[in-house]
Amino acid sequence: MKTLNGLIFKEMLQSGANHLYNVHHEIDALNVFPVPDGDTGTNMSMTFSSGTKNAIDSYSEELNVIAKALSKGLLMGARGNSGVITSQIFRGFYQAIEDKVEINALEFAQALDNGAKVAYKAVMRPVEGTILTVIREASYYTLEEVKVTPDITIQECVDLFIKHATVSLDHTPELLPVLKEVGVVDSGGAGLLAIFKGFASYLSGKPVESLGKQESASSTLADVEHDEYGYCTEFIIRLNEDKLHTFKEEKLKKSLSEIGNSLVVVQDEELVKVHVHTLTPGEALNIGQRYGEFVKLKIENMQEQHDNLGHNKDSIVGVDDKKNQKSKYALISVAAGDGLVNLFKELRCDHVISGGQTMNPSTEDFVAAIKKVNAEHIFLLPNNSNIIMAAKQAATILEDCDIHVIETRTLPEGISACLMFNPELDVEANLNEMKEAVSRVVTGQVTYAIKNTTFEGLNINKGDYMAILGKKIVVSNPDKMQVLLTLLDELLKTEDAELLTVLKGEDASEEELNCILEYIEAHSDVEVEVHHGNQPVYSFVFGIE
């Protein structure tokens, strides 16, 4: 096959997405830090599944239209740093073929090379030994070989890419010492290679089938630009008796996804709740009625609401006029745990996106939140280093909004930034104050190890508790209290510290909290502030400043 068309590309994407999903747990296991986190394999799989769905759902058979749909789906569904970089790779791929309905192997290789360039530009401080290295080296050497092989097929081109990507991936531990110490290759590069192996499988006549139910970003929209248009259709059906045991949520989702977007389907025993944006609400109701009788239904014309609200895209259906008035400022934070959500709201956050260490929100989660707050100037607080790129990508997408990403890497940094926000100050003064506050915070966290490993010379056993100070694991031990007190000793050495914030996690006990407070009182005169954050993963999170 000398040329690649849209229909074949769709099949390649599905095979690539399936293969990535099938191996995503193995890619998760490559993560260097032995803590439960967003997981590169999971994030990349959800990202690529989002883009693939958007591409396959496009009605076009033209390659450039499908590549554009892929790019948009990846852009909005991107989760984690590797997910964002993957979205940029295929954004560059689309830009190189945006006027082509078919491409040959040379054009395919050139598009991949452009993808590498776009991905590098998207990262402020590119690090070698990562997915960036793999895409750059693999695309460069593939292109060089294709240039001198005019009759090469698409399949041979993909095979070349896989060959060079494998060499590059195997070399990543030589570029990043931490990979070498732990004995793994880069997880993001491994995810990218998995996608192309799926491509190759399809081209060789053996398309990869998914081995399970793929996760996807539930908030991903098929077409974000037109999300306000059509009809917001919501209904609840009570399943017919004969459907109670045979109802398949995925079958209903598949039928509805063909006629709309912003789809949410939730089953609660005999009730099924549906939300969908569609141009044909009657058809949506007909589909729903096949499964049972309506308990409740609502249809709203979003185009009419959009027009009535003066073409204000940030308006929220159903809120009063006062709330529709654009405020000067809005703060959007990311947090998991009802205690933390309430805390950030008390600190004047207008919206808290559910997410954090084990569930990185997507770019679209940020886009949706930004649209809801309806403000002139918006501050985003990611509160996790693996979420910052998704927040920045959202800010880039919404060019008509004044959005500022405060690069908070931990929850205490986010809390400190909120405390320093002053609605009476101008934007620049607030940015300076908030960034200054963030720079003064030292964060300590206690969690558990998910695997046996060695990190910076420290032997870590699966199930041990670990104390993390900044980015450094200072101790690993099966005795949780010993780990906690060791971490406190390190935190209390912070010069000129005045305040220690304690965030109690969902698995922490009151007894442990009391021991901590008694220890602090006996060893320091620092002021202590306790919040029952109920955060997952981390038993305790400390911030000292």
BELZI-V307482 format. One record per backbone hydrogen bond with DSSP energy under -1.0 kcal/mol. CO is the residue of the C=O (numbers start at 0). NH is the residue of the N-H. If there is no record, write none. Layout:
co = [CO	CO]
nh = [NH	NH]
This chain:
co = [0	3	4	5	6	7	8	9	10	11	12	13	14	15	16	17	18	20	22	23	24	26	27	33	38	39	40	41	42	43	44	45	46	47	48	49	50	51	52	61	62	63	64	65	66	67	68	69	70	71	72	75	77	79	80	81	82	83	84	85	86	87	88	89	90	91	93	96	100	102	103	104	105	106	107	108	109	110	111	112	113	114	115	116	117	119	129	130	131	132	133	134	135	136	137	138	139	140	141	142	145	148	152	153	154	155	156	157	158	159	160	161	162	163	164	165	166	168	170	171	171	175	175	176	177	178	178	185	186	187	188	189	190	191	192	193	194	195	196	197	198	199	200	201	216	223	225	229	230	231	232	233	234	235	235	236	237	239	242	247	248	249	250	251	252	255	260	263	265	267	269	270	271	272	273	274	275	276	277	279	280	281	282	283	284	287	290	292	295	297	299	300	301	302	303	304	305	306	311	315	319	326	327	329	330	330	331	332	334	336	337	338	339	340	341	342	343	344	350	352	358	361	362	363	364	365	366	367	368	369	373	376	377	378	379	380	383	386	387	388	389	390	391	392	393	396	397	400	401	403	405	407	409	410	411	412	413	414	415	421	425	426	427	428	429	430	431	432	433	434	437	441	442	443	444	445	446	448	452	454	457	459	460	463	464	465	466	467	468	471	474	476	478	479	480	481	482	483	484	485	486	487	490	493	497	498	499	500	501	502	503	504	508	509	510	511	512	513	514	515	516	517	518	519	526	528	530	530	532	534	535	538	539	540	541	542	543]
nh = [153	102	8	9	10	11	12	13	14	15	16	17	18	19	20	21	22	23	26	27	28	29	30	449	42	43	44	45	46	47	48	49	50	51	52	53	54	55	56	65	66	67	68	69	70	71	72	73	74	75	76	363	362	83	84	85	86	87	88	89	90	91	92	93	94	95	96	99	62	3	107	108	109	110	111	112	113	114	115	116	117	118	119	120	121	122	133	134	135	136	137	138	139	140	141	142	143	144	145	146	148	151	156	157	158	159	160	161	162	163	164	165	166	167	168	169	170	171	173	174	175	178	179	180	181	182	183	189	190	191	192	193	194	195	196	197	198	199	200	201	202	203	205	204	219	226	228	301	277	299	275	297	273	294	295	271	292	242	246	251	252	253	254	255	256	258	276	274	272	270	238	267	236	265	234	263	232	260	230	283	284	285	286	287	288	290	239	237	235	233	231	304	305	306	307	308	310	309	314	318	323	375	376	378	349	350	380	352	354	340	341	342	343	344	345	346	348	347	332	334	355	365	366	367	368	369	370	371	372	373	326	329	403	331	405	333	386	390	391	392	393	394	395	396	397	398	400	402	377	379	407	383	413	414	415	416	417	418	419	424	429	430	431	432	433	434	435	436	437	438	440	543	469	541	467	538	465	462	459	457	454	452	463	448	476	446	473	444	471	468	466	464	482	483	484	485	486	487	488	489	490	491	493	496	526	544	528	542	530	540	533	507	512	513	514	515	516	517	518	519	520	521	522	523	499	501	503	532	339	505	537	504	445	502	443	500	441]
